[in-house]
Amino acid sequence: MLIGVGQSDPDKNQQKSPSQGGALTNARAGGGSANTQVILPRHRAAVERFFVRPAAPVKKN
């Protein structure tokens, strides 16, 4: 199927084939779950420090 870019309006009479889908074609609908990793207690503090967001700076006038 030829696809191009042009300055004129697309041909409205030309029938395009519908999307064939992709990786999610046969995926089930629903609330999937994430694959979580067990964090050992000795590493928990380091992981928490990694994800801490610094406080926003206070603007002074």
Secondary structure, 3 states (H helix, E strand, C coil): CCCCCCCCCCCCCCCCCCCCCCCCCCCCCCCCCCCCCCCCHHHHHHHHHHCCCCCCCCCCC
